[in-house]
Amino acid sequence: MRSATPRLPGESNRPPSRSVSDERAAEHQAQRRDPHRGSDRIAPGHRNRGRRRQPGALYQRTAGQSRPKQAKAVNAARLCSVERQPRSQEQSRAERRHAEGMAAGGPRRLVHLDMKGAAPRAGYLAEVLPLLRSLGATGLLLEYEDTFPYAGPLGPLRAPHAYSPGEVRAVLSQARAEGLEVVPLVQTFGHMEFVLKHKEFAHLREVKAFPNALNPHKEESRALVKAMVDQVMALHGDIKWFHIGCDEVYYLGEGEESKQWLQQQDNTPEKLCLSHIKAVASCVASSYPTVTPIVWDDMLRGISEVTLAESGVPQLVQPMIWDYAADLDVEGKVHLIEKYRRCGFSKVWFASAFKGATGVNQSLILIGHHLKNHLQWLKVASKSPADVLEGIALTGWQRYDHFSVLCELLPVAIPCLAVCLQTLKNGGYSDKVKENVEELLGMSNLEIDTFMSTSLGTFPGSKILTLVTEISFYLKPSVDELLERNRYVTGWFSPYHRKRKIIHPIIMHHFQPDAVSLLSKWNGVVQDLEAAMEQVFHKCTVEEWMEENVYPSLQKLQQVVDDLDEAIKAQN
């Protein structure tokens, strides 16, 4: 970042664009965040989104996961709870929780809340935060995207359902009272769709046609990033870390200015990436000396140790190593940590996943997959130096990118999050951990190995889980059974008959009552789900989820019932 603050688009006296300094940076890496990926290297040919993946990718539902063996507590005490230490009775509730969660020697457990889709209402977050603390979370990683109340020239970034400044302050205040440390996350390089889709900022794209990556050469790009960071920092006050994103910077080096820059001697895509990361991190360090920037590590993995060490980036940031696979390569991660240490990084973070990592339009969660992912991370922790791990972020992706559909909703994922947090807190999974989770969530039978959940819970949003499960498993099959496999419908009320309003008076009695009853049943379930969702989410989220997951089947059923009524009227 430049020492002088450039102006944003829309402000007067805008300075001309200039290139960043020739401290160079990292090769564009088309990394897929594949839950089945075990390698640290990039899969060739995958330019699609990784963590927020594209439809048709390699992410399928995983079934048949076996339950981990009882009580094999992986030797990873560094991720275990520090809450078992005796506490002074004189400590206040907030002070005690702060001491428990933030005490030196205990890596942090941050719950990632991805607000780019289905952002919960502030009131629901107020219900959930105490539960997260009880489950073992010590902090939050808040990725606001377009739900932050940006103002001024950044006003276009603010979604209609964005939080108000007062709501943000209330959430942060409650988090502090619960002893939860807050780390805000603002994308500053890749995954900038929520910014670069707007006409006011489209000229800052790396590639003109694609809104995903920021042009690292323009002074306005750095002004934009600084303004975003400043506005978020203004509401967050005294924090220790600020996550600046910088993952999956696809098509870096393919913009016209980058192509010209890369023609100069010794310039490489790796150095181009590192120069922007350094500029952003330097800006944060300069403006907020007590705040340490965090970056996703995928753009760093393939860069040589020499290039990383010489870039100056290791002295400015802490990398967050992410992998969401159930069979992640433990030894590979240990070697990667060793590499980062040799390059000069003092601390690293891990990033697991409790949702949003097994299918772009996934609606239910197989807890077993995510449990195995966390058990693997515990193994990595047990094989790593005691002083290297700062903490782990349990990511909960809500969309694979800004334009993709919604995946698992937060209330649906709470049982999985609970299992993962308790596993980290206790250093492994056991029947006792399962019992703890069931007690904390008010569930009588927590299922790890299947999607099905017949158990009602008492946690905030538990009714949504129950109804989403019912719809996901039974709505489409029941409608298809009636419309495609009932011989009276397929034989006597086909599309041909429906178009011409033809119906045999005797035959209609064989399926009309079933069709009307089924429609009435599902309309009732859907109304209950809409009411439950409206308590947690804004109307736009309810509409989107219904249109993607309910209406395609429900409208088919409704249309058949309507056509049947029309045919009966025509006969009469």
Beta strands, then each sheet from edge to edge (+ up, - down):
strand 1: 108-114
strand 2: 139-143
strand 3: 181-185
strand 4: 241-243
strand 5: 292-296
strand 6: 318-322
strand 7: 348-355
strand 8: 389-396
sheet 1: 3+ 2+ 1+ 8+ 7+ 6+ 5+ 4+
end
